[in-house]
Amino acid sequence: MATPGIWRKVPDYLLDPHGPLTIRVAALPGLATWLFKFFLAGATHGKVEQTVQALSYLLHDVPDLHLKLAEKAGLGELIFRNGLLHVYSDKNTFDNDAIAWQLRAKYGVRWIGWAERDLRKYIPNLAARYQFGALLDGAFCRDPEKYVAGLVSHAVSLGANYIKGEVVSVSELGVVSLMDQKITFDQVVISAGAASKHLTGLLGYNIPMRSERSYHIQISDPGFDLPIPVMPSDGKMATTMTNGGLRIAGQVELASEDACPNWSRCDVLLEWACRVYPELSNVDLDGRVTRWMGRRPSVADGLPVISRTSRSAKVIYALGAWPYWSSGGSKNCRTC
Ligand SMILES: Cc1cc2nc3c(=O)[nH]c(=O)nc-3n(C[C@H](O)[C@H](O)[C@H](O)COP(=O)(O)OP(=O)(O)OC[C@H]3O[C@@H](n4cnc5c(N)ncnc54)[C@H](O)[C@@H]3O)c2cc1C
């Protein structure tokens, strides 16, 4: 996420009520170190490229691996291997993002440019103000919740033992404490998303991770279909057709970990949805929109933490990842 000069854009983002970033003032003191490390990670092209190189090694075959796993688990119909489309107002605006596109190309991400006639042909409901697109090799999932539940059932069918409960702590000896029991394992993988920071903190590690909040709205029966996820460059969000309807997700809110959701961010997403797909303005949305807030586990330098801990061979960290292969984010549709 961090690129050279991004800090210069931050004031404009913050002043724009429809902008892609909000920071709650009360959270600023607690954010200072993370923000500093975030800007530092994107301070030069060399640093950005280091991050890209590491992520590309990790992510290059993710769509194929998901498809393979989904097929094995009998969930193949949920994964669509047909790409992700970024849309821009015109080619010049696209060229302003040249660094990102050059880096993608350098690290083997295939993409092709779509002229206006392609956009109109494949995404007829897209607003006329988008006149250029870049179709990336990628995949998306039509139902993240069903996918994750299906993977759990698949693991159980292969002999895994599924225990549901809140983990209170993990010890270096591999003892996992739940609310009502303790269980000792040979190996423990901590992969609790944004909550991992608390669990790893109890083990004495201070991982520079924040939860980057984000919201989504889902519109059931929007009146049109979308063959591929569409990411409007100006809104910094993704619009994906899921089995439950059109999901609009993205943008970033930095707030204290325990702050209440700011549901007006969902209104901003709805306004964006109507700008991107003008037909939605004519649809009666009453009772058709659900909303959700989630927390991205975000390490300041953009690199996930995947490693054995230095103090114990029994504990492994797998946290801080937020790949973009488009699922609309939420596996559990929690509502606050
Ligand atoms: C609005 C939004 C949209 C997004 N859109 C996309 C997208 O389109 N494409 C994409 O690739 N990524 C997207 N992301 C990012 C993606 O959701 C995250 O990167 C991903 O979910 C991180 O996976 P994870 O397994 O590390 O953590 P999580 O998905 O957060 O999973 C952590 C799990 O651990 C559980 N847990 C936490 N604490 C405990 C505890 N103490 N005991 C037991 N269980 C615990 C949680 O309940 C949860 O089930 C989006 C994120 C958001 C918020």
The ligand as an SDF file (V2000), in Angstrom:
LIG
                    3D

 53 58  0  0  0  0  0  0  0  0999 V2000
  -14.0480   -4.8920    4.1090 C   0  0  0  0  0  0  0  0  0  0  0  0
  -12.8860   -5.7700    3.7090 C   0  0  0  0  0  0  0  0  0  0  0  0
  -12.7570   -6.1710    2.3890 C   0  0  0  0  0  0  0  0  0  0  0  0
  -11.7060   -6.9930    1.9940 C   0  0  0  0  0  0  0  0  0  0  0  0
  -11.6590   -7.4110    0.6880 N   0  0  0  0  0  0  0  0  0  0  0  0
  -10.7130   -8.2850    0.2920 C   0  0  0  0  0  0  0  0  0  0  0  0
  -10.7020   -8.8240   -1.0130 C   0  0  0  0  0  0  0  0  0  0  0  0
  -11.5460   -8.5200   -1.8420 O   0  0  0  0  0  0  0  0  0  0  0  0
   -9.7170   -9.6900   -1.3480 N   0  0  0  0  0  0  0  0  0  0  0  0
   -8.7690  -10.0810   -0.4500 C   0  0  0  0  0  0  0  0  0  0  0  0
   -7.9100  -10.8850   -0.8090 O   0  0  0  0  0  0  0  0  0  0  0  0
   -8.7510   -9.5970    0.8060 N   0  0  0  0  0  0  0  0  0  0  0  0
   -9.6970   -8.7230    1.2000 C   0  0  0  0  0  0  0  0  0  0  0  0
   -9.7000   -8.2480    2.4930 N   0  0  0  0  0  0  0  0  0  0  0  0
   -8.6550   -8.6900    3.4050 C   0  0  0  0  0  0  0  0  0  0  0  0
   -8.9390  -10.1060    3.9460 C   0  0  0  0  0  0  0  0  0  0  0  0
  -10.2160  -10.1770    4.4840 O   0  0  0  0  0  0  0  0  0  0  0  0
   -7.9070  -10.4270    5.0280 C   0  0  0  0  0  0  0  0  0  0  0  0
   -6.6420  -10.2530    4.4940 O   0  0  0  0  0  0  0  0  0  0  0  0
   -7.9950  -11.8810    5.4540 C   0  0  0  0  0  0  0  0  0  0  0  0
   -9.2760  -12.1600    5.9430 O   0  0  0  0  0  0  0  0  0  0  0  0
   -6.9510  -12.1630    6.5460 C   0  0  0  0  0  0  0  0  0  0  0  0
   -7.0230  -13.5300    6.8290 O   0  0  0  0  0  0  0  0  0  0  0  0
   -6.6180  -14.0960    8.2430 P   0  0  0  0  0  0  0  0  0  0  0  0
   -6.9810  -15.5410    8.2120 O   0  0  0  0  0  0  0  0  0  0  0  0
   -5.2050  -13.7080    8.5460 O   0  0  0  0  0  0  0  0  0  0  0  0
   -7.5180  -13.3190    9.3090 O   0  0  0  0  0  0  0  0  0  0  0  0
   -9.0930  -13.3300    9.4680 P   0  0  0  0  0  0  0  0  0  0  0  0
   -9.7870  -13.5810    8.1840 O   0  0  0  0  0  0  0  0  0  0  0  0
   -9.4330  -12.1040   10.2460 O   0  0  0  0  0  0  0  0  0  0  0  0
   -9.3530  -14.6270   10.3590 O   0  0  0  0  0  0  0  0  0  0  0  0
   -8.9590  -14.6920   11.7060 C   0  0  0  0  0  0  0  0  0  0  0  0
   -9.8700  -15.6910   12.4000 C   0  0  0  0  0  0  0  0  0  0  0  0
   -9.3890  -15.8830   13.7230 O   0  0  0  0  0  0  0  0  0  0  0  0
  -10.4980  -15.8660   14.6130 C   0  0  0  0  0  0  0  0  0  0  0  0
  -10.0140  -15.4340   15.9330 N   0  0  0  0  0  0  0  0  0  0  0  0
   -9.5340  -14.2240   16.2980 C   0  0  0  0  0  0  0  0  0  0  0  0
   -9.1610  -14.2090   17.5930 N   0  0  0  0  0  0  0  0  0  0  0  0
   -9.4220  -15.4530   18.0560 C   0  0  0  0  0  0  0  0  0  0  0  0
   -9.2590  -16.0670   19.3310 C   0  0  0  0  0  0  0  0  0  0  0  0
   -8.7350  -15.4230   20.3890 N   0  0  0  0  0  0  0  0  0  0  0  0
   -9.6390  -17.3630   19.4610 N   0  0  0  0  0  0  0  0  0  0  0  0
  -10.1640  -18.0500   18.4050 C   0  0  0  0  0  0  0  0  0  0  0  0
  -10.3380  -17.5260   17.1730 N   0  0  0  0  0  0  0  0  0  0  0  0
   -9.9690  -16.2400   17.0130 C   0  0  0  0  0  0  0  0  0  0  0  0
  -11.4860  -14.8730   14.0020 C   0  0  0  0  0  0  0  0  0  0  0  0
  -12.7920  -15.1130   14.4880 O   0  0  0  0  0  0  0  0  0  0  0  0
  -11.3230  -15.2170   12.5160 C   0  0  0  0  0  0  0  0  0  0  0  0
  -12.1830  -16.2620   12.1450 O   0  0  0  0  0  0  0  0  0  0  0  0
  -10.7290   -7.4040    2.9230 C   0  0  0  0  0  0  0  0  0  0  0  0
  -10.8440   -6.9940    4.2650 C   0  0  0  0  0  0  0  0  0  0  0  0
  -11.9120   -6.1940    4.6570 C   0  0  0  0  0  0  0  0  0  0  0  0
  -12.0200   -5.7820    6.0950 C   0  0  0  0  0  0  0  0  0  0  0  0
  1  2  1  0
  2  3  1  0
  2 52  2  0
  3  4  2  0
  4  5  1  0
  4 50  1  0
  5  6  2  0
  6  7  1  0
  6 13  1  0
  7  8  2  0
  7  9  1  0
  9 10  1  0
 10 11  2  0
 10 12  1  0
 12 13  2  0
 13 14  1  0
 14 15  1  0
 14 50  1  0
 15 16  1  0
 16 17  1  0
 16 18  1  0
 18 19  1  0
 18 20  1  0
 20 21  1  0
 20 22  1  0
 22 23  1  0
 23 24  1  0
 24 25  2  0
 24 26  1  0
 24 27  1  0
 27 28  1  0
 28 29  2  0
 28 30  1  0
 28 31  1  0
 31 32  1  0
 32 33  1  0
 33 34  1  0
 33 48  1  0
 34 35  1  0
 35 36  1  0
 35 46  1  0
 36 37  1  0
 36 45  1  0
 37 38  2  0
 38 39  1  0
 39 40  1  0
 39 45  2  0
 40 41  1  0
 40 42  2  0
 42 43  1  0
 43 44  2  0
 44 45  1  0
 46 47  1  0
 46 48  1  0
 48 49  1  0
 50 51  2  0
 51 52  1  0
 52 53  1  0
M  END
$$$$
